[in-house]
Amino acid sequence: MSGTSFAKILDKHCLEGYNFPTWYRNLKIFKTIEKIAYVLEQALEIEPPCEDSLEKVHAMYDKHVDDDCQANYYIIASMNEELQRQNENMIHATDMIFHL
């Protein structure tokens, strides 16, 4: 699914507050297609791995950070202006979803 397809979905199903269940279901569908739905439910560890950690651990952490950032942008873009203002300073997707 392209960004254009997601933009069309956002036009029809923008989060207004009252429609959270429907909005969240659509968000999870899109994030599943993008293969980053896990960031909506799995919090990012606060501390990055230590320098002695395996390269694989660093790569997994970096991917989670990137996926979380991407999810945040999609979440903010799919809200009305009032909800955007309320949530724009939240760092992690899980924090934003919990707040909503």
N, C-alpha and C positions, 0 to 999 in steps of 0.2 A: 504494500500500500504506500502510495507516495504522500508527500506533504500536502499536495493539493487535495487528495482524497480526505485527509484528516481535516483540512481547513473546511471542507464542505460539511463534514460531520459536526465540527465546532459551530458552524453557522446555525445548524438545526438544533444542537443540543448543548448550548452554552450553560455552564453552571450558574444558576440564579440563586441557589440556596435551598429552595423547596424541592428541587429535582435532583438532589444528591445521589440517591440510589441509581437512577437511570444514567446520570452523568458518569458515575464511578464505574458502572458496568461497561459503558462505552470506552472509557479510558483504559480499563483493564484489557478489553478486546484489542484495542489499538496497540497497547504496550506489549501484549502477547505476540502480536504480529511482528513488532519491532524486536522481540526477544529481550525485553527489559522489564517485564511486568514484575519481576522479583523485587525491584527496588521500591515498589509500592507497599510491600509487606516486610521486607528484610532490611532493618536499619543498618546503616554503614557504621563500621567501627570507628570511633572517634580518632584513635591513634593510628597513624600509618605504620606499616610493619617496620621493624628495626632493620638497620643496614645489613645485619648478618642473616636476615631471612632469605629464603630461596627466591630466585628470580620469579618462579611461578607465583609465589605469594604476592610479590610486588605487582605482577601483571594482573592478578585477580583483583587486588585492591584498586589499582588504577582504572580497571574496567568498571568496577562498581562506582567509583567517583564520577567517571564520565557518563555512565548510564543514569546515575542519580541526577546529575546536572541536566541531562537531556529531558528526563521526566519532569523536572521542575519547570522547565521552559514550556513544555506541553501543558502542564497543569495550569500554570499562570495564564497562558494564551487561551485556555478554554473556560475562563471565568468572566463574569461581568466585571465592570470597572471597580465597583465597590469591593468585591471580593479580592480583586487583584491588589488593591491598596492594602487590604488587611493582611495579605499573605506574601507580599513581594519580598519581605526580608527574611523569610524562612529559608533555611539552608538545605534541608533534606526533604525528599518527597514524603517519607514516612511521617515526618513532623507535620507537614502540610495536611496530609490526609487525616491524621489524628485530630488536628485542629478543626478541620471542616466537619 
